[in-house]
Amino acid sequence: MVAEIETDKATFEVTAPADGTVLETFFDEGALVPVFTNLFVIGEAGENVDAFRPQGAAAPEAAPTAAPEAPKVDRQVARPVPAASSGSLSPRARRFAAEHDFHPAAVTGSGPAGRVLEEDLRKQYYSSPRVSSLANKRIEEGMEVGGEGSGTGGMVLSSDLVPPATRISGIREKIARRMRESLANTAQYTLHTSANAGGLLLMRAKIKAATGVPDININDLVTFCAIQALLDVPDLNAEFIDGRVYKHREIHIGFACDTPRGLLVPVVRDAHKLTAGELSLKMKELAEQAVQGTISVDDLSGGTFTVSNMGGLGIESFTPLLNPPQVAILGVDSIQLKPVRREGRIEFIDAIGLSITLDHQVIDGAPGARFLKVVKEKIENVESLCTI
């Protein structure tokens, strides 16, 4: 092959029509050449080629008897063109793009009129990061490249893309800071147990069947039982501030609430003075305000103990983080079937998981375990604690 000719519709190779030496080529690579025009001369060394020189093709500057300077062939300046336009790609370039799934947004074409040749695509393909067509589409929709491409040769695939980064909200930043402080400034440990939830389920069924009573749910009942346990074991109803322990007579119960703005902890003040129905109504009122964003700052502070319920989301066990300066937080898990041994027989019961996280700076393991045991007893006897 001595040359490659590219037309609007095809590209083909030119083989030498005779044996010999290429004495001279009349056009540079990429030049626009009229049809039926000599491109080069093959012959014996020293032969004169002027008779074959096409009009408009300049003789070499070194020739002693140069012909009058002819008009220069119009050469196109290479410029970026949209690669998505099939008309801007040569046939071989289109084939290369299809075979390699390479469709960049723009390519600098070196062919006539800025036409993109195969060599243009090849150079860009091997010298710059590649993006698959699907990834390129998703990038146009706002996705961002998360790192190096995981495809062949480092190609960026759609799976390598991530949503555009956004700054966290002020409340999210505050939550993050408090969680870091919670872990950094306390000696947290967690105890786990479970309680027979048969009484809870029976109580809940009676409430649903009754008319004219508050809609007390499982979380309300467990929180009510935790409050009753704090009356019996008040050491956990405390705060640890600047090396001092402040034990409280009043129980201001906080409860974790999922909101569109993030985790909030509304506080029911003097919760030990409320019936189960009154507690339920107050918790629902504060939760609604928290979700709507209308809750006051006063109702988000001053808690002495917190309950966090993940059971409604099917969580069987988790480690709740302390809400400093409080020294304890009770985690409530989902209700699961659990085997127990009774009088030599194995029976299955509905058991609700309980997880208590404590600050070992203030509460040792034994007092924490005793409190959890009392909570368990309250739950298993909930029907005697509250009436509807």
Secondary structure, DSSP 8 states (H G I E B T S, - for coil): --EEEE-SS-EEEE--SSSSEEEEESS-TT----TT---EEEE-TT---GGG--TT----TT-SS-------------EEEETT-GGGB-HHHHHHHHHHT---SEEEE-SGGG-B-HHHHHHHHHHS--B-HHHHHHHHTT-EE-SS--SGGG-B-GGGEE-------HHHHHHHHHHHHHHHHS-EEEEEEEEE-HHHHHHHHHHHH-SSS----HHHHHHHHHHHHHHH-GGGSEEEETTEEEE-SS--EEE-EEETTEEE--EETTGGGS-HHHHHHHHHHHHHHHHHT---GGGGS--SEEEEE-GGGT---------TTBSEEEEEEEEEEEEEEETTEEEEEEEEEEEEEEETTT--HHHHHHHHHHHHHHHHTHHHH---
